[in-house]
Each structure stands twice: as structure tokens, then as C-alpha cells.
Amino acid sequence: MAKHYKIRLSWLYVTMSLLLSTVASCTSPLTTREKGMLAGGGLGAATTTVLGAAVGIPPGTSAVVGGAVGAVGGALTGEQIAARDRKLEAQQRKVKRQRVEASHPLLNRKKPPVVAPD
């Protein structure tokens, strides 16, 4: 029993160190999609491990399946949030440009009316 526990614990350490080194090796900040994927994968793995243990499914199997499904769901959700943010930023740029055009003295000059010749 103790040997089995040590093997599991060593696998946990290896997995966590690989995950930590993968996340730490990113040179640029995570995108919204990547954040969603990590959060969804973690939540999915944790949730299905607990539920799987209650039902009698091996924790490793349920964690892998739940993590994969959670990662896909999190990535899709993160992409939707990123698309909404991009759309909002485009709208804000458009409003800012319109305000500049409305307040700029050279762009806001009134043109003299065109008089038709008699």
C-alpha cells in the first residue's frame, strides 16, 4: 500500500512540475482563450475526479476525461470572450475617432453654401 502511494505521489510531482514549467516558460502573457482552457481543464479535472471517486471510476481516468472536456469548453468560452472584447475595442476606437472629428476645428468647418447662378 505504501509503495503504491509513493508511486502515485511521484507521478503527481512529475505532472505538476511539467505543468508548472510549461506555464512558466510562456514568454508572452496568456491570451483569453488560453486562460479559459487552463481554467476549464483544471476545473473539469478536479470536478470529475471527485465525482468519479464517488461513483467508483478510477481518479486518473476521470481526471483525464474531465480535464480534456473542460479544456475544450474553456477554450471555446475564452474565444467567445476574446471576440466580444475585440468587437468592443473596435467600437470604442470608432467612437473616439468620431469625437476627434467632431471637435477638431479644421474638420468641423462649415462650408459656405453653394449659390446657383442666376
Backbone as numpy.savetxt, mean C-alpha at the origin, in Angstrom:
# Nx Ny Nz CAx CAy CAz Cx Cy Cz
9.99 -33.85 22.24 9.17 -32.66 22.24 10.03 -31.40 22.24
11.07 -31.38 23.06 11.93 -30.20 23.15 12.71 -30.00 21.85
13.12 -31.09 21.20 13.85 -30.97 19.94 12.95 -30.38 18.86
11.70 -30.83 18.81 10.75 -30.31 17.83 10.52 -28.81 18.07
10.44 -28.42 19.32 10.23 -27.01 19.67 11.43 -26.18 19.23
12.66 -26.69 19.42 13.86 -25.96 19.02 13.95 -25.80 17.51
13.54 -26.84 16.78 13.57 -26.76 15.32 12.57 -25.69 14.85
11.38 -25.70 15.42 10.39 -24.69 15.05 10.87 -23.29 15.38
11.46 -23.14 16.54 11.95 -21.84 16.96 13.08 -21.36 16.05
13.96 -22.29 15.63 15.04 -21.89 14.73 14.48 -21.48 13.37
13.46 -22.17 12.87 12.83 -21.78 11.62 12.17 -20.42 11.73
11.59 -20.15 12.88 10.98 -18.85 13.11 12.04 -17.76 13.07
13.19 -18.00 13.72 14.27 -17.02 13.70 14.79 -16.79 12.29
14.95 -17.86 11.53 15.43 -17.73 10.15 14.43 -16.94 9.31
13.17 -17.28 9.43 12.14 -16.60 8.66 12.05 -15.12 9.02
12.07 -14.84 10.30 11.98 -13.44 10.73 13.22 -12.65 10.31
14.38 -13.25 10.36 15.59 -12.52 9.94 15.58 -12.28 8.43
15.09 -13.24 7.66 14.98 -13.02 6.21 13.98 -11.92 5.90
12.85 -11.95 6.59 11.85 -10.90 6.39 12.39 -9.54 6.78
13.07 -9.47 7.90 13.62 -8.20 8.36 14.69 -7.69 7.40
15.54 -8.57 6.91 16.58 -8.13 5.97 15.98 -7.71 4.64
14.90 -8.35 4.23 14.24 -7.97 2.99 13.63 -6.58 3.11
12.94 -6.34 4.20 12.31 -5.04 4.40 13.36 -3.96 4.61
14.41 -4.26 5.36 15.44 -3.27 5.65 16.30 -2.96 4.43
16.34 -3.84 3.46 17.19 -3.61 2.29 16.55 -2.70 1.25
15.31 -2.34 1.45 14.66 -1.42 0.52 15.30 -0.05 0.63
15.76 0.48 -0.50 16.42 1.78 -0.48 15.42 2.91 -0.60
14.31 2.66 -1.23 13.29 3.69 -1.37 12.13 3.38 -0.43
11.35 4.39 -0.09 10.20 4.13 0.79 9.20 3.19 0.11
8.48 2.47 0.91 7.50 1.54 0.37 6.34 2.30 -0.27
5.85 1.77 -1.37 4.67 2.36 -2.00 3.44 1.93 -1.22
2.33 2.54 -1.55 1.08 2.21 -0.87 0.70 0.76 -1.14
0.94 0.30 -2.34 0.63 -1.10 -2.66 1.48 -2.05 -1.83
2.77 -1.74 -1.70 3.66 -2.61 -0.92 3.30 -2.60 0.57
2.93 -1.43 1.08 2.49 -1.35 2.48 1.23 -2.19 2.69
0.29 -2.09 1.75 -0.93 -2.89 1.84 -0.65 -4.37 1.77
0.29 -4.75 0.90 0.63 -6.16 0.76 1.26 -6.70 2.04
2.17 -5.94 2.64 2.79 -6.39 3.89 1.77 -6.48 5.02
0.92 -5.47 5.12 -0.08 -5.48 6.19 -1.08 -6.62 5.98
-1.55 -6.78 4.76 -2.51 -7.85 4.47 -1.92 -9.23 4.67
-0.67 -9.41 4.26 -0.01 -10.71 4.46 0.18 -11.04 5.92
0.60 -10.04 6.70 0.79 -10.27 8.13 -0.51 -10.56 8.85
-1.52 -9.76 8.55 -2.83 -9.99 9.18 -3.44 -11.31 8.75
-3.30 -11.64 7.47 -3.85 -12.90 6.99 -3.16 -14.10 7.62
-1.84 -14.04 7.72 -1.09 -15.15 8.33 -1.44 -15.30 9.80
-1.50 -14.19 10.51 -1.79 -14.25 11.95 -3.21 -14.77 12.20
-4.15 -14.24 11.44 -5.54 -14.63 11.63 -5.77 -16.10 11.31
-5.25 -16.55 10.17 -5.49 -17.94 9.80 -4.71 -18.91 10.67
-3.60 -18.49 11.24 -2.87 -19.36 12.17 -3.72 -19.62 13.41
-4.31 -18.56 13.95 -5.15 -18.72 15.13 -6.40 -19.53 14.81
-7.06 -19.19 13.70 -8.27 -19.93 13.33 -7.95 -21.37 12.95
-6.85 -21.58 12.25 -6.46 -22.93 11.87 -6.14 -23.79 13.07
-5.49 -23.21 14.07 -5.16 -23.96 15.28 -6.44 -24.35 16.03
-7.44 -23.48 15.99 -8.70 -23.78 16.67 -9.45 -24.91 15.97
-9.28 -25.03 14.67 -9.99 -26.04 13.89 -9.19 -27.33 13.79
-7.88 -27.24 13.95 -7.04 -28.43 13.88 -6.15 -28.49 12.65
-6.06 -27.39 11.91 -5.19 -27.33 10.74 -3.79 -26.94 11.23
-2.74 -27.54 10.68 -1.39 -27.19 11.11 -1.12 -25.69 10.94
-0.51 -25.04 11.92 -0.32 -23.60 11.87 0.49 -23.12 10.67
1.50 -23.88 10.27 2.32 -23.48 9.13 1.52 -23.42 7.84
0.70 -24.44 7.63 -0.11 -24.48 6.42 -1.10 -23.33 6.38
-1.79 -23.13 7.48 -2.79 -22.06 7.50 -2.13 -20.69 7.40
-0.94 -20.53 7.97 -0.24 -19.24 7.90 0.19 -18.94 6.47
0.66 -19.94 5.75 1.10 -19.73 4.37 -0.08 -19.35 3.49
-1.17 -20.10 3.61 -2.35 -19.82 2.79 -2.94 -18.46 3.16
-3.11 -18.20 4.44 -3.67 -16.92 4.87 -2.78 -15.75 4.52
-1.48 -15.93 4.63 -0.55 -14.86 4.27 -0.60 -14.53 2.80
-0.70 -15.56 1.97 -0.76 -15.33 0.52 -2.06 -14.62 0.13
-3.16 -15.12 0.67 -4.45 -14.49 0.35 -4.49 -13.07 0.90
-3.99 -12.87 2.11 -3.96 -11.52 2.69 -3.05 -10.58 1.92
-1.94 -11.09 1.42 -1.02 -10.24 0.64 -1.66 -9.79 -0.66
-2.37 -10.69 -1.32 -3.06 -10.31 -2.57 -4.13 -9.28 -2.27
-4.93 -9.53 -1.25 -5.98 -8.58 -0.89 -5.41 -7.24 -0.47
-4.33 -7.25 0.29 -3.70 -6.01 0.72 -3.10 -5.23 -0.45
-2.52 -5.95 -1.40 -1.95 -5.28 -2.58 -3.05 -4.63 -3.42
-4.15 -5.34 -3.59 -5.27 -4.76 -4.36 -5.84 -3.52 -3.66
-5.99 -3.61 -2.35 -6.49 -2.47 -1.59 -5.51 -1.31 -1.65
-4.23 -1.60 -1.50 -3.21 -0.55 -1.58 -3.18 0.12 -2.93
-3.38 -0.64 -3.99 -3.41 -0.06 -5.34 -4.61 0.86 -5.51
-5.76 0.47 -4.97 -6.94 1.32 -5.04 -6.72 2.63 -4.29
-6.09 2.55 -3.14 -5.80 3.76 -2.36 -4.82 4.65 -3.11
-3.80 4.05 -3.72 -2.81 4.81 -4.48 -3.47 5.49 -5.69
-4.37 4.79 -6.37 -5.06 5.39 -7.51 -5.92 6.58 -7.07
-6.59 6.44 -5.93 -7.38 7.54 -5.40 -6.49 8.72 -5.05
-5.33 8.46 -4.46 -4.40 9.54 -4.10 -3.87 10.25 -5.34
-3.56 9.48 -6.39 -3.08 10.10 -7.63 -4.15 11.00 -8.24
-5.39 10.55 -8.22 -6.49 11.34 -8.77 -6.68 12.62 -7.96
-6.60 12.52 -6.65 -6.74 13.69 -5.78 -5.62 14.69 -6.02
-4.39 14.20 -6.18 -3.26 15.10 -6.45 -3.43 15.82 -7.78
-3.93 15.12 -8.79 -4.17 15.75 -10.09 -5.23 16.84 -9.98
-6.28 16.58 -9.21 -7.31 17.59 -9.01 -6.77 18.80 -8.27
-5.92 18.56 -7.27 -5.34 19.67 -6.52 -4.41 20.51 -7.39
-3.65 19.87 -8.27 -2.80 20.62 -9.20 -3.64 21.48 -10.13
-4.75 20.94 -10.60 -5.63 21.67 -11.51 -6.23 22.89 -10.82
-6.67 22.72 -9.58 -7.24 23.84 -8.83 -6.19 24.90 -8.58
-4.99 24.48 -8.23 -3.91 25.44 -7.98 -3.58 26.23 -9.24
-3.53 25.55 -10.38 -3.24 26.22 -11.65 -4.34 27.23 -11.98
-5.60 26.85 -11.74 -6.70 27.76 -12.02 -6.66 28.98 -11.10
-6.26 28.79 -9.84 -6.14 29.93 -8.93 -5.04 30.87 -9.36
-3.92 30.32 -9.82 -2.81 31.16 -10.28 -3.25 31.93 -11.51
-3.93 31.28 -12.45 -4.38 31.96 -13.66 -5.38 33.05 -13.34
-6.25 32.81 -12.36 -7.26 33.81 -12.01 -6.65 35.01 -11.30
-5.59 34.80 -10.55 -5.01 35.91 -9.78 -3.83 36.58 -10.47
-3.34 36.03 -11.53 -2.18 36.60 -12.22 -2.62 37.82 -13.02
-1.94 38.99 -12.85 -2.41 40.21 -13.52 -2.29 40.15 -15.05
-1.27 39.50 -15.56 -1.12 39.46 -17.02 -2.07 38.47 -17.68
-2.45 37.45 -16.95 -3.37 36.47 -17.51 -4.83 36.87 -17.32
-5.07 37.83 -16.45 -6.43 38.19 -16.11 -6.83 39.55 -16.70
-6.09 40.03 -17.70 -6.43 41.31 -18.31 -7.70 41.18 -19.13
-8.48 42.24 -19.06 -9.70 42.26 -19.87 -9.31 42.74 -21.26
-9.75 42.03 -22.24 -9.46 42.43 -23.62 -10.50 43.46 -24.04
-10.04 44.44 -24.80 -11.01 45.45 -25.25 -12.03 44.81 -26.18
-13.27 45.28 -26.12 -14.29 44.69 -26.99 -13.99 44.97 -28.46
-14.33 44.05 -29.25 -14.12 44.18 -30.69 -15.34 44.94 -31.24
-15.05 46.04 -31.91 -16.13 46.86 -32.48 -16.19 46.57 -33.97
-17.38 46.28 -34.43 -17.56 46.00 -35.85 -17.53 47.30 -36.61
-16.87 47.32 -37.76 -16.83 48.56 -38.56 -18.21 48.88 -39.12
-18.50 50.20 -39.24 -19.81 50.62 -39.75 -19.91 50.45 -41.22
